[in-house]
Amino acid sequence: MRNIGIIGFPMDLGGNLRGVDMGPSAIRLANLVQRLEDLEVDVTDMGNVLVHTRALIENPDSTAHYIEEIIRACEAAATMAESAIDDDRIPVMLGGDHSVAIGTLWALAKAHGPGGVIWVDAHAHLNTPSTTLSGNVHGMALAAALGRCAEEDPRFVSENWPTQCVLPGHTVLIGIRDLDKAERELLKKSGAPKVFTIADIDRRGIAAVAEEAVRIASGAGFLHVSLDLDGVDPHDAPGVGTPVRGGLTYREAHTVMEIISSFEFHGLDVVEVNPVLDTRNATGELATELVMSLFGDRIL
């Protein structure tokens, strides 16, 4: 039996659009806890991270909007995730925009050392303060976890948590189909994270891609899964802030989760569910279903 600790992280400071801070409520509304308990998963809902609203925060910086409050909130989230880990529970972080992943990965790296991540997403989130076109920190989340943002901006450094959480050789991106120029150039370099674009999935098949992703991401301090719902096609996941056509199908997304579930993993983020943009909570429902697949739900 797997034991998990659910943590809501209602963060919307990392992106432009409001509403993603309601993502944890939308996922919980889809009966996440009860459905996991029906799978005989031991679940503790640990509540929400406190995040201050935009109206209370000055934002003079054009290269990393709201960075001080994002780091403060991620430190609080990491403390909650650390409590889950200390209680032998897998931290399941419900976002919120993708900057919430920084908090989860801090806690995992402190507990286990730098690890590996399977990053399911339409976007790479590999911008830094010097390459970002928007200043939105959710677009820098993976770069921050790799330690690249701290090299340019000391505000990305926390005194209490590791600066580099994941290793590039154990970092895998699945479903990528929208890259900025700087991200594309980075990913072409030797030693960069492994990327499986939608074109790769079309050619190789999702099962082969997911199996190789687990092989690459495993073997370091921990294995983490970061699931951005915009990795799924907008037909099935309409409630996201940055939809990109041609994403993972409903079945492909479930297949990725089902394959990962056969291996030991240590953490999960479910991010970018925006109920304001959704249709009858379809994306919140899908997020819950995908978590269920990761924790063992099967047809037979």
C-alpha positions as CSV (number, residue, x, y, z in Angstrom):
1,M,0.0,0.0,0.0
2,R,1.2,3.5,-0.9
3,N,0.7,6.3,1.7
4,I,0.3,9.8,0.4
5,G,0.0,13.3,1.8
6,I,-2.1,15.7,-0.3
7,I,-1.0,19.4,-0.2
8,G,-3.0,22.1,-1.9
9,F,-0.8,25.0,-3.3
10,P,-3.2,27.7,-4.5
11,M,-0.5,29.7,-6.4
12,D,-1.2,31.9,-9.3
13,L,1.7,34.3,-9.0
14,G,3.9,32.4,-11.5
15,G,1.7,33.2,-14.6
16,N,-0.5,35.9,-16.1
17,L,-3.9,34.4,-15.8
18,R,-6.0,34.4,-12.7
19,G,-8.0,31.4,-11.6
20,V,-5.3,28.7,-11.4
21,D,-5.2,29.2,-7.6
22,M,-8.5,27.5,-7.5
23,G,-7.0,24.3,-9.0
24,P,-6.6,22.5,-5.7
25,S,-10.3,23.0,-5.0
26,A,-11.3,21.8,-8.4
27,I,-9.3,18.6,-8.1
28,R,-10.5,17.9,-4.6
29,L,-14.1,18.6,-5.8
30,A,-13.6,15.6,-8.2
31,N,-13.5,13.4,-5.0
32,L,-9.7,12.8,-5.2
33,V,-9.4,11.6,-1.6
34,Q,-12.4,9.3,-1.6
35,R,-11.4,7.7,-4.9
36,L,-7.9,7.1,-3.7
37,E,-9.1,5.6,-0.5
38,D,-11.3,3.3,-2.7
39,L,-8.0,2.0,-4.2
40,E,-6.9,1.3,-0.6
41,V,-4.4,4.1,-0.6
42,D,-3.7,5.6,2.8
43,V,-4.5,9.3,2.3
44,T,-3.9,12.3,4.5
45,D,-5.1,15.7,3.2
46,M,-2.6,18.2,4.8
47,G,-4.5,21.3,3.8
48,N,-3.2,24.3,1.8
49,V,-0.1,26.3,1.6
50,L,-0.7,30.0,2.5
51,V,-0.1,32.2,-0.6
52,H,-0.4,36.0,-0.4
53,T,-2.6,37.6,-3.1
54,R,-1.2,39.9,-5.8
55,A,-2.9,42.9,-4.3
56,L,-0.7,42.7,-1.2
57,I,2.6,42.3,-3.1
58,E,4.7,44.9,-4.9
59,N,6.0,43.6,-8.2
60,P,8.7,45.9,-9.5
61,D,10.7,43.2,-11.3
62,S,10.3,42.5,-15.0
63,T,12.5,39.4,-15.2
64,A,11.0,37.3,-12.4
65,H,7.5,38.5,-11.3
66,Y,6.6,38.1,-7.7
67,I,9.8,36.1,-7.1
68,E,10.1,36.9,-3.4
69,E,6.6,35.7,-2.5
70,I,6.9,32.7,-4.8
71,I,10.1,31.6,-3.0
72,R,8.5,32.2,0.4
73,A,5.5,30.2,-0.5
74,C,7.6,27.4,-2.0
75,E,9.6,27.2,1.2
76,A,6.3,26.8,3.1
77,A,5.2,24.1,0.7
78,A,8.6,22.3,1.0
79,T,8.2,22.2,4.8
80,M,4.8,20.6,4.4
81,A,6.1,18.1,1.8
82,E,9.0,17.4,4.2
83,S,6.5,16.5,6.9
84,A,4.8,14.1,4.5
85,I,8.1,12.5,3.6
86,D,9.1,12.1,7.3
87,D,5.7,10.3,7.8
88,D,6.6,7.9,5.0
89,R,4.1,9.5,2.7
90,I,4.4,10.5,-1.0
91,P,3.8,14.2,-1.2
92,V,1.1,15.0,-3.8
93,M,1.2,18.7,-4.6
94,L,-2.0,20.2,-6.1
95,G,-1.4,23.4,-8.0
96,G,-1.6,26.1,-8.8
97,D,0.8,27.2,-11.5
98,H,3.9,25.1,-12.3
99,S,6.1,27.2,-10.0
100,V,4.7,25.0,-7.2
101,A,7.0,22.2,-8.4
102,I,10.0,24.1,-6.9
103,G,8.7,23.5,-3.4
104,T,8.1,19.8,-3.9
105,L,11.5,19.2,-5.4
106,W,13.3,21.1,-2.7
107,A,11.8,18.7,-0.1
108,L,12.6,15.6,-2.1
109,A,16.2,16.7,-2.8
110,K,16.7,17.5,0.9
111,A,15.5,14.1,1.9
112,H,17.1,12.0,-0.8
113,G,19.7,14.1,-2.6
114,P,19.4,15.4,-6.2
115,G,17.0,13.2,-8.2
116,G,15.2,12.6,-11.4
117,V,11.9,13.9,-12.8
118,I,9.4,13.0,-15.5
119,W,8.0,16.3,-16.6
120,V,4.7,15.8,-18.6
121,D,4.0,19.1,-20.3
122,A,3.4,21.1,-23.5
123,H,6.2,23.5,-22.4
124,A,9.8,23.0,-21.1
125,H,9.7,25.6,-18.3
126,L,13.5,26.1,-18.9
127,N,13.6,29.8,-19.2
128,T,15.8,31.8,-16.8
129,P,15.6,35.5,-15.8
130,S,17.9,36.3,-18.7
131,T,16.0,34.4,-21.4
132,T,12.3,34.9,-20.3
133,L,10.1,36.8,-22.6
134,S,7.4,37.3,-20.0
135,G,9.0,37.3,-16.6
136,N,6.6,34.6,-15.5
137,V,8.3,32.3,-13.0
138,H,6.2,29.3,-13.9
139,G,8.1,29.3,-17.2
140,M,11.3,28.9,-15.2
141,A,10.3,26.1,-12.8
142,L,12.4,23.3,-14.2
143,A,15.3,25.6,-14.8
144,A,15.1,26.6,-11.1
145,A,15.0,23.0,-10.1
146,L,18.2,22.4,-12.2
147,G,19.9,25.2,-10.4
148,R,20.1,27.4,-13.5
149,C,18.0,30.4,-12.2
150,A,20.1,30.7,-9.1
151,E,23.2,31.2,-11.2
152,E,21.6,34.4,-12.6
153,D,19.5,35.7,-9.7
154,P,20.3,35.0,-6.0
155,R,16.6,35.4,-5.1
156,F,16.1,31.9,-6.4
157,V,18.3,30.6,-3.6
158,S,16.8,29.4,-0.3
159,E,19.0,29.1,2.8
160,N,17.1,26.0,3.9
161,W,16.7,24.0,0.7
162,P,19.0,22.6,-2.0
163,T,19.6,24.9,-5.0
164,Q,19.9,22.1,-7.5
165,C,17.1,19.5,-6.9
166,V,17.3,17.5,-10.1
167,L,20.1,16.2,-12.4
168,P,19.9,17.0,-16.1
169,G,20.9,13.4,-17.0
170,H,17.9,12.1,-15.0
171,T,15.4,14.7,-16.3
172,V,12.9,13.7,-19.0
173,L,10.2,15.9,-20.7
174,I,7.2,14.2,-22.3
175,G,4.7,15.8,-24.7
176,I,6.7,19.0,-25.5
177,R,5.3,21.0,-28.4
178,D,5.9,24.7,-27.6
179,L,9.4,25.9,-27.0
180,D,11.0,29.4,-26.8
181,K,14.1,29.9,-28.8
182,A,16.5,29.8,-25.8
183,E,14.9,26.6,-24.6
184,R,15.3,25.0,-28.0
185,E,19.0,25.9,-28.1
186,L,19.5,24.6,-24.6
187,L,17.9,21.3,-25.3
188,K,20.1,20.7,-28.4
189,K,23.2,20.8,-26.2
190,S,25.1,17.8,-24.9
191,G,24.1,16.9,-21.4
192,A,20.7,18.6,-21.6
193,P,17.5,17.0,-20.3
194,K,16.0,14.3,-22.6
195,V,13.0,15.5,-24.5
196,F,10.2,13.4,-26.1
197,T,8.2,15.7,-28.3
198,I,4.7,14.9,-29.6
199,A,6.4,14.0,-32.9
200,D,8.6,11.4,-31.0
201,I,5.4,9.9,-29.4
202,D,3.7,9.7,-32.9
203,R,6.7,7.8,-34.3
204,R,7.6,5.5,-31.3
205,G,4.3,5.1,-29.5
206,I,3.5,6.3,-26.0
207,A,4.3,3.1,-24.2
208,A,7.9,2.9,-25.5
209,V,8.4,6.6,-24.7
210,A,7.1,6.2,-21.1
211,E,9.2,3.1,-20.4
212,E,12.4,4.8,-21.6
213,A,11.5,7.9,-19.6
214,V,11.3,5.9,-16.4
215,R,14.6,4.2,-17.2
216,I,16.4,7.6,-17.7
217,A,14.8,9.4,-14.8
218,S,15.4,6.5,-12.3
219,G,18.7,5.8,-10.5
220,A,19.3,9.1,-8.8
221,G,18.2,10.2,-5.4
222,F,14.5,10.1,-6.1
223,L,12.0,9.9,-9.0
224,H,9.4,12.6,-9.2
225,V,6.4,13.1,-11.6
226,S,5.4,16.6,-12.5
227,L,2.1,16.6,-14.4
228,D,1.0,19.8,-16.1
229,L,-2.5,19.4,-17.5
230,D,-1.6,21.4,-20.6
231,G,0.5,18.4,-21.6
232,V,-2.9,16.8,-22.5
233,D,-4.7,18.0,-25.7
234,P,-7.1,20.9,-25.0
235,H,-10.0,18.7,-26.3
236,D,-9.7,16.7,-23.1
237,A,-8.1,19.4,-20.8
238,P,-9.7,22.7,-21.7
239,G,-9.2,24.3,-18.3
240,V,-5.5,25.4,-18.6
241,G,-4.0,28.8,-19.1
242,T,-1.6,28.0,-22.0
243,P,-3.3,25.4,-24.2
244,V,-1.5,24.0,-27.2
245,R,-3.2,21.9,-29.8
246,G,-1.9,18.4,-30.6
247,G,-1.2,17.2,-27.1
248,L,-1.4,13.8,-25.4
249,T,-4.7,12.0,-25.9
250,Y,-6.8,10.9,-23.0
251,R,-5.5,7.4,-23.4
252,E,-1.9,8.4,-23.9
253,A,-1.9,10.4,-20.7
254,H,-3.4,7.5,-18.8
255,T,-0.8,5.1,-20.3
256,V,2.1,7.3,-19.1
257,M,0.7,7.3,-15.6
258,E,0.0,3.5,-15.6
259,I,3.5,2.7,-16.8
260,I,5.2,5.0,-14.1
261,S,3.0,3.4,-11.4
262,S,4.8,0.1,-11.8
263,F,8.0,1.7,-10.5
264,E,9.0,3.3,-7.2
265,F,8.4,7.1,-7.3
266,H,8.6,9.6,-4.5
267,G,6.5,12.7,-5.4
268,L,3.9,14.1,-7.7
269,D,2.8,17.6,-8.8
270,V,-0.5,18.1,-10.5
271,V,-0.6,21.7,-11.9
272,E,-2.1,24.3,-14.1
273,V,-5.8,23.3,-13.6
274,N,-7.7,26.5,-14.0
275,P,-11.5,26.2,-13.2
276,V,-12.2,29.7,-14.6
277,L,-11.3,28.4,-18.1
278,D,-12.7,24.9,-17.7
279,T,-15.9,23.3,-18.8
280,R,-17.9,21.7,-16.0
281,N,-14.7,20.8,-14.2
282,A,-13.6,18.5,-17.0
283,T,-9.9,19.2,-16.4
284,G,-10.2,18.8,-12.6
285,E,-11.9,15.4,-13.2
286,L,-9.2,14.4,-15.7
287,A,-6.5,15.4,-13.2
288,T,-8.1,13.2,-10.6
289,E,-8.4,10.3,-13.0
290,L,-4.7,10.6,-13.9
291,V,-3.7,10.6,-10.3
292,M,-5.8,7.5,-9.8
293,S,-4.0,5.7,-12.7
294,L,-0.6,6.6,-11.1
295,F,-1.7,5.0,-7.9
296,G,-2.9,1.8,-9.4
297,D,-6.4,2.3,-10.9
298,R,-7.0,-0.2,-13.8
299,I,-9.8,-1.5,-15.9
300,L,-9.1,-5.0,-14.7
